[in-house]
Structures are given as C-alpha cells and as structure tokens.
Amino acid sequence: MLNRAQYPSDVISRGAVALTLPPDLAGFRGDIPPPRHRVQPGGGLRADGTFQGSVDYLHAFNQNRVGENETPTKGYDLVNARIGYTARLDDVRTANFSVVGTNLLDSDIRNVASFKKDEVLLPGRTVRLLATLTF
C-alpha cells in the first residue's frame, strides 16, 4: 500500500519533503478498507539526515449512522507535530532528541468504537521530550 510520497528538495541540500495521504486517497488495496468518514493529510521534512519534522492533521466527521444500542459521536480535529535532531556520536552510535506534540488543539476526542466513549475522553494535549541513544 502506497500512502507516502517523497520528493528531494532543492532548498535543503541532501534533504527531502514528504506528503502523506490516508490509504483511501492513496489507492488502498488491502482486505479491510479504512473508514471514509475522515480526512487525514500530513507532511514531513528531513534535512541531511540530521533534522526531521512532521505535521499530521486529521478531521473526523460526526458519526451519526449508528446501530442498536449505539449513540452518535461528535467529529473532531486532531493535529500532531514532531521535530527532532539526530547527532552522530561516532561510526556506530547516534543520539536523537525530539519534541512530540499530540492533540495540539486539545480537542475532545471520543473513540467511536468504544463502549465507554460517552464516559471517557481520549487524552488531551500532550507534549513529550524524547532522547534516544542508539549503540
């Protein structure tokens, strides 16, 4: 399944720009098709293998087609972002430092498939600092 396109960028030497599309817009060919009630574009930037960044956006529409004993679910907008820096320490070891933000709009998100969706929200805005050492 192809859901990512990447194009080398002339603006950044030895870098690349990526655009991601949800599987239903990218020609999904699997057994179970993704739900058609969302829009999910995203993009990323990689420069010299040192800096990385990405932003993803998802719009989930209202879910009003419900079955017996189900309730409707409101739609939401979700924005996630990541920026990172990778330092090569020697021929084998690298260190990566990243800042990752999820649900940056602090949307009230309910999992349409959950039996507890009317009682429990998914996590709100979260920002994490990550450090990874590869050796």
SERO-4910 file (N, C-alpha, C, O; in steps of 0.05 Angstrom, whole numbers):
BEGIN
 pado doro    nc1    nc2    nc3   cac1   cac2   cac3    cc1    cc2    cc3    oc1    oc2    oc3
  Met    A     17    -23      0      0      0      0     18     25      0     35     27     17
  Leu    A     14     42    -19     29     67    -20     12     89     -8     -9     96    -18
  Asn    A     22    102     13      8    124     24     27    147     31     20    164     47
  Arg    A     50    146     19     70    167     24     85    173     -1     94    155    -16
  Ala    A     88    199     -6    104    207    -29    127    225    -19    123    240      0
  Gln    A    150    222    -31    173    237    -22    187    249    -46    190    235    -66
  Tyr    A    196    274    -43    209    287    -65    234    301    -55    232    316    -36
  Pro    A    257    296    -67    281    310    -58    277    340    -62    268    350    -82
  Ser    A    286    355    -42    282    384    -42    308    398    -50    329    391    -40
  Asp    A    306    417    -69    330    433    -76    336    454    -56    358    465    -55
  Val    A    316    461    -39    320    482    -19    339    472      3    355    488     13
  Ile    A    338    447     10    355    436     31    374    416     18    365    397      5
  Ser    A    399    420     22    418    402      9    415    374     22    414    372     46
  Arg    A    413    353      5    410    326     13    386    322     32    388    307     51
  Gly    A    365    336     26    341    333     43    318    322     27    321    316      3
  Ala    A    295    320     40    271    310     26    246    322     40    246    328     63
  Val    A    226    325     24    200    334     33    180    311     28    180    300      6
  Ala    A    163    305     47    144    282     44    116    292     47    111    311     63
  Leu    A     97    280     33     69    285     36     55    259     41     60    240     26
  Thr    A     39    257     61     25    232     67     -5    236     62    -16    258     67
  Leu    A    -18    215     53    -46    215     48    -58    191     62    -45    171     65
  Pro    A    -83    193     70    -96    169     82    -98    147     61    -99    153     37
  Pro    A    -99    122     69    -99    100     50   -122    102     30   -118     93      7
  Asp    A   -145    113     37   -167    114     18   -163    134     -4   -175    131    -26
  Leu    A   -145    154      0   -138    172    -21   -114    164    -37   -108    174    -59
  Ala    A    -99    145    -26    -74    136    -39    -77    110    -54    -58     97    -61
  Gly    A   -102    101    -58   -107     76    -73   -104     51    -56    -89     33    -63
  Phe    A   -118     50    -34   -117     27    -16   -124      1    -30   -143      0    -46
  Arg    A   -108    -19    -25   -113    -45    -39   -114    -68    -19   -109    -91    -26
  Gly    A   -120    -63      7   -119    -84     27   -146    -98     29   -164    -94     14
  Asp    A   -148   -116     49   -172   -131     54   -195   -115     66   -218   -117     58
  Ile    A   -188    -98     86   -208    -82    100   -203    -53     94   -182    -42    102
  Pro    A   -221    -39     80   -216    -11     73   -218      6     98   -233      0    117
  Pro    A   -204     29     98   -206     47    121   -233     61    121   -246     62    101
  Pro    A   -241     72    144   -266     86    145   -265    111    127   -244    124    124
  Arg    A   -288    118    114   -289    140     96   -298    166    109   -304    185     96
  His    A   -300    166    136   -310    189    150   -288    207    162   -292    219    183
  Arg    A   -265    208    148   -244    224    159   -227    235    135   -227    224    113
  Val    A   -213    257    141   -194    269    123   -168    270    138   -168    281    161
  Gln    A   -145    261    127   -121    258    143    -96    264    126    -80    246    121
  Pro    A    -91    289    118    -66    295    104    -44    300    125    -49    306    148
  Gly    A    -19    298    115      4    304    133     28    310    116     27    307     91
  Gly    A     49    318    128     73    324    114     97    323    132     95    325    157
  Gly    A    120    321    120    145    319    136    168    331    121    167    336     97
  Leu    A    189    336    136    214    348    125    237    334    138    238    331    162
  Arg    A    257    326    121    281    314    131    304    328    118    305    331     94
  Ala    A    324    337    134    346    351    123    372    338    131    378    335    155
  Asp    A    387    329    112    414    319    116    415    295    135    437    289    146
  Gly    A    393    282    141    393    260    160    397    270    188    400    253    207
  Thr    A    397    296    193    402    308    219    377    319    232    371    313    255
  Phe    A    362    334    217    337    346    227    313    332    214    314    326    190
  Gln    A    293    327    230    268    315    220    245    331    232    246    340    254
  Gly    A    223    332    217    199    345    227    175    335    212    177    327    188
  Ser    A    152    335    225    128    327    212    104    339    225    104    345    249
  Val    A     83    343    210     57    353    220     35    336    207     35    332    183
  Asp    A     17    326    223     -5    309    214    -31    322    223    -33    331    246
  Tyr    A    -51    322    206    -77    333    212    -98    312    206    -97    299    185
  Leu    A   -117    309    224   -139    291    219   -165    305    226   -168    316    247
  His    A   -184    304    207   -211    313    213   -230    289    212   -233    276    191
  Ala    A   -242    283    235   -262    261    236   -289    273    236   -295    291    252
  Phe    A   -306    265    218   -333    276    216   -351    263    237   -344    243    249
  Asn    A   -374    276    242   -394    266    260   -401    237    252   -404    232    228
  Gln    A   -404    220    271   -413    192    265   -442    190    274   -448    186    298
  Asn    A   -460    193    255   -489    193    261   -503    167    252   -526    163    259
  Arg    A   -489    151    237   -501    125    228   -494    105    249   -472     93    250
  Val    A   -513    101    267   -508     83    290   -527     59    289   -548     60    277
  Gly    A   -518     38    303   -535     14    305   -550     14    331   -551     33    345
  Glu    A   -562     -8    336   -578    -12    360   -560    -10    384   -538    -21    385
  Asn    A   -568      5    405   -554      9    430   -528     25    426   -510     24    443
  Glu    A   -526     40    404   -503     58    400   -513     87    401   -536     93    398
  Thr    A   -494    105    406   -500    133    407   -483    148    386   -461    138    380
  Pro    A   -492    170    376   -476    186    357   -450    196    370   -449    199    394
  Thr    A   -430    202    354   -405    212    363   -399    238    348   -400    238    324
  Lys    A   -392    259    363   -384    285    350   -358    282    335   -340    266    343
  Gly    A   -354    297    314   -329    298    300   -308    314    315   -315    326    335
  Tyr    A   -284    313    305   -262    328    318   -240    334    298   -239    322    277
  Asp    A   -222    352    306   -198    358    291   -174    350    308   -174    357    332
  Leu    A   -155    337    297   -131    329    311   -106    338    296   -103    333    272
  Val    A    -88    351    311    -62    360    299    -40    348    317    -40    352    341
  Asn    A    -22    334    304      2    323    317     27    335    303     26    339    279
  Ala    A     48    340    318     73    350    306     97    338    319     96    330    343
  Arg    A    119    337    304    144    326    315    167    341    302    167    346    278
  Ile    A    187    347    318    212    358    308    234    344    323    233    341    347
  Gly    A    255    337    308    277    322    320    304    329    308    306    339    286
  Tyr    A    324    323    323    352    327    315    367    301    321    366    291    344
  Thr    A    382    291    302    398    267    306    427    274    303    436    285    283
  Ala    A    443    268    324    472    273    324    487    246    322    481    228    337
  Arg    A    506    245    303    522    221    301    546    224    320    562    243    318
  Leu    A    548    206    340    568    207    360    595    195    351    616    205    357
  Asp    A    592    173    335    616    161    323    605    144    300    583    148    290
  Asp    A    621    124    290    612    108    267    588     91    274    574     82    255
  Val    A    582     85    299    561     67    306    539     81    322    515     76    317
  Arg    A    546     98    341    527    109    359    515    136    349    528    152    337
  Thr    A    489    139    354    475    164    348    457    171    372    449    154    388
  Ala    A    452    197    374    433    207    395    412    223    381    418    240    363
  Asn    A    387    218    388    364    233    376    350    247    398    344    236    419
  Phe    A    344    273    394    329    289    412    304    299    397    307    311    376
  Ser    A    281    295    409    256    303    395    236    315    414    237    310    438
  Val    A    219    332    403    196    343    416    172    333    401    170    338    376
  Val    A    153    320    414    130    309    401    105    320    415    102    318    439
  Gly    A     87    332    399     62    342    409     39    327    396     38    324    372
  Thr    A     20    318    413     -4    304    403    -29    319    412    -29    331    434
  Asn    A    -49    318    396    -74    332    401    -69    361    409    -79    371    430
  Leu    A    -54    375    393    -46    403    399    -69    422    400    -66    444    412
  Leu    A    -91    416    388   -115    433    390   -131    427    415   -151    440    421
  Asp    A   -123    407    431   -136    399    456   -166    393    451   -183    401    466
  Ser    A   -171    378    429   -198    371    421   -209    349    440   -195    333    450
  Asp    A   -236    350    444   -249    328    458   -253    305    438   -270    307    420
  Ile    A   -238    284    442   -239    262    423   -250    237    437   -242    229    459
  Arg    A   -270    225    424   -282    201    434   -278    179    413   -283    184    389
  Asn    A   -270    155    422   -266    133    404   -293    121    397   -307    110    414
  Val    A   -301    124    372   -327    116    363   -333     86    367   -356     77    369
  Ala    A   -312     70    369   -315     41    372   -315     32    401   -318      8    407
  Ser    A   -312     50    420   -310     43    448   -338     42    461   -355     59    456
  Phe    A   -342     22    479   -367     21    494   -368     43    515   -390     49    525
  Lys    A   -345     54    522   -344     75    543   -340    103    532   -333    121    546
  Lys    A   -345    106    505   -339    132    492   -354    155    504   -344    178    504
  Asp    A   -379    151    514   -394    173    526   -384    181    553   -392    202    564
  Glu    A   -367    164    566   -357    169    593   -328    177    593   -319    192    611
  Val    A   -312    167    574   -283    171    575   -273    185    549   -278    175    527
  Leu    A   -259    207    553   -246    221    530   -219    209    526   -206    198    544
  Leu    A   -209    210    501   -181    203    496   -164    226    506   -174    248    511
  Pro    A   -138    222    510   -121    242    522   -122    269    507   -124    270    483
  Gly    A   -120    291    522   -119    318    511    -91    324    501    -76    307    495
  Arg    A    -85    350    500    -59    360    490    -37    347    507    -37    347    531
  Thr    A    -17    336    492      6    324    505     31    333    491     32    332    466
  Val    A     52    341    506     78    348    494     99    331    509    100    331    533
  Arg    A    115    317    493    136    300    505    163    308    494    166    315    471
  Leu    A    183    306    511    211    309    503    223    281    503    221    266    523
  Leu    A    236    273    481    247    246    479    277    248    473    286    265    458
  Ala    A    291    230    485    320    226    479    325    197    475    317    180    491
  Thr    A    338    190    452    344    162    446    373    160    438    384    175    422
  Leu    A    386    140    450    414    134    444    415    107    430    405     87    441
  Thr    A    427    106    406    429     81    391    459     73    391    476     89    385
  Phe    A    464     48    400    492     39    401    495     11    392    517      0    392
***
